Amino acid sequence: MKTLLDKQMGFHLNALNLQAHRQQLLASNIANADTPNYKARDVDFRAALQGALAQQAGSVALATTRPGHIPSADAGPFEGFTGYRTELQSAVDGNTVNMDVERAAFAENALHYEASLTFINGMLRSMNTAISGQ
């Protein structure tokens, strides 16, 4: 039986992992802003977090029935929720990166990442206080 602390830590662990994955995608978008035909990518955060929590709760994982099958873990837990960002303004070279959107998303994601770390710190500090009695 999972304790409340396990559930809370699992939630924040999944959120941190997802935010780190999203930060990598956004950094890749920014790095490829001048690459012809590069398509900006992003993650549906809500759907990806719900999927990760459902998987953690014990949903059925993909089975590999033949030696040639690729296990789902290699693709990463959030790959199924990674998609292409909708194009706001077309570029002549086919690149869909909008630097204003990417910078804003990068800063917002960094803020959410810091908030998740603060929540985890507070939770651990509370547990330490409860255990030590100080």
C-alpha positions as CSV (number, residue, x, y, z in Angstrom):
1,M,0.0,0.0,0.0
2,K,1.4,3.3,-1.0
3,T,1.6,6.1,1.6
4,L,0.5,9.6,1.0
5,L,4.2,10.7,0.9
6,D,4.9,8.1,-1.9
7,K,2.0,9.4,-3.9
8,Q,3.1,13.0,-3.5
9,M,6.7,12.3,-4.3
10,G,5.7,10.2,-7.3
11,F,3.6,13.1,-8.6
12,H,6.4,15.6,-8.2
13,L,9.0,13.2,-9.7
14,N,6.8,12.8,-12.8
15,A,6.3,16.5,-13.0
16,L,10.0,17.2,-12.7
17,N,10.9,14.6,-15.4
18,L,8.2,16.0,-17.7
19,Q,9.4,19.5,-17.2
20,A,13.0,18.5,-17.9
21,H,11.9,16.7,-21.1
22,R,9.9,19.8,-22.1
23,Q,12.9,22.1,-21.4
24,Q,15.1,19.9,-23.7
25,L,12.5,20.2,-26.5
26,L,12.2,24.0,-26.1
27,A,16.0,24.3,-26.0
28,S,16.2,22.2,-29.2
29,N,13.6,24.5,-30.8
30,I,15.6,27.6,-29.9
31,A,18.8,26.0,-31.1
32,N,17.3,25.1,-34.5
33,A,15.6,28.5,-35.1
34,D,17.6,29.0,-38.3
35,T,17.5,25.4,-39.5
36,P,15.5,25.1,-42.8
37,N,12.4,22.9,-42.5
38,Y,12.8,22.4,-38.8
39,K,9.4,21.9,-37.1
40,A,9.0,23.2,-33.5
41,R,8.0,20.5,-31.0
42,D,6.3,20.7,-27.6
43,V,4.6,18.5,-25.1
44,D,0.9,18.4,-24.0
45,F,1.9,18.7,-20.4
46,R,-1.5,17.9,-18.9
47,A,-2.0,14.7,-21.0
48,A,1.6,13.6,-20.5
49,L,1.4,14.0,-16.7
50,Q,-1.9,12.2,-16.5
51,G,-0.5,9.4,-18.6
52,A,2.6,9.1,-16.4
53,L,0.5,9.0,-13.3
54,A,-1.8,6.4,-14.8
55,Q,1.3,4.3,-15.7
56,Q,2.6,4.7,-12.2
57,A,-0.7,3.6,-10.8
58,G,-0.3,0.2,-12.5
59,S,-1.8,0.4,-15.9
60,V,-0.8,-2.1,-18.5
61,A,2.5,-1.6,-20.3
62,L,3.2,-2.5,-23.9
63,A,4.3,-6.1,-24.4
64,T,7.0,-7.1,-26.8
65,T,6.0,-10.4,-28.3
66,R,8.8,-10.7,-30.9
67,P,12.5,-10.1,-30.7
68,G,12.3,-7.3,-33.3
69,H,9.9,-5.2,-31.2
70,I,11.3,-2.1,-29.7
71,P,10.4,-1.7,-26.0
72,S,8.3,1.3,-25.2
73,A,10.7,2.5,-22.4
74,D,13.4,3.4,-25.1
75,A,11.1,6.1,-26.5
76,G,10.8,7.7,-23.1
77,P,7.6,8.0,-21.1
78,F,6.5,11.3,-22.6
79,E,7.3,10.6,-26.3
80,G,3.7,9.7,-27.1
81,F,2.6,13.2,-25.9
82,T,5.3,15.1,-27.9
83,G,3.9,16.8,-31.0
84,Y,4.6,19.6,-33.4
85,R,3.7,23.1,-32.4
86,T,1.0,24.8,-34.5
87,E,2.5,27.2,-37.0
88,L,1.6,30.8,-36.2
89,Q,3.4,32.4,-39.1
90,S,4.9,30.6,-42.0
91,A,8.6,31.1,-42.9
92,V,10.0,31.0,-46.4
93,D,12.5,28.2,-45.4
94,G,9.8,26.0,-43.8
95,N,11.0,26.5,-40.2
96,T,8.1,26.8,-37.7
97,V,10.1,28.1,-34.7
98,N,8.8,31.4,-33.3
99,M,11.5,32.7,-31.0
100,D,9.1,34.8,-28.9
101,V,6.9,31.8,-28.2
102,E,9.8,29.6,-27.5
103,R,11.5,32.0,-25.1
104,A,8.3,32.6,-23.2
105,A,7.6,28.8,-23.0
106,F,11.2,28.2,-21.9
107,A,11.0,30.8,-19.1
108,E,7.5,29.6,-18.0
109,N,8.7,26.0,-17.9
110,A,11.8,26.9,-15.9
111,L,9.6,28.7,-13.4
112,H,7.4,25.6,-13.0
113,Y,10.5,23.4,-12.6
114,E,11.7,25.7,-9.7
115,A,8.2,25.6,-8.2
116,S,8.2,21.7,-8.2
117,L,11.6,21.7,-6.5
118,T,10.3,24.1,-3.9
119,F,7.3,21.8,-3.2
120,I,9.6,18.8,-2.9
121,N,11.9,20.7,-0.5
122,G,9.0,21.8,1.6
123,M,7.6,18.3,1.8
124,L,10.9,16.8,2.8
125,R,11.5,19.6,5.3
126,S,8.0,18.8,6.9
127,M,8.8,15.1,7.0
128,N,12.2,15.9,8.7
129,T,10.5,18.1,11.2
130,A,7.9,15.4,11.9
131,I,10.5,12.8,12.4
132,S,13.0,14.8,14.5
133,G,10.3,16.7,16.4
134,Q,12.1,20.0,16.0
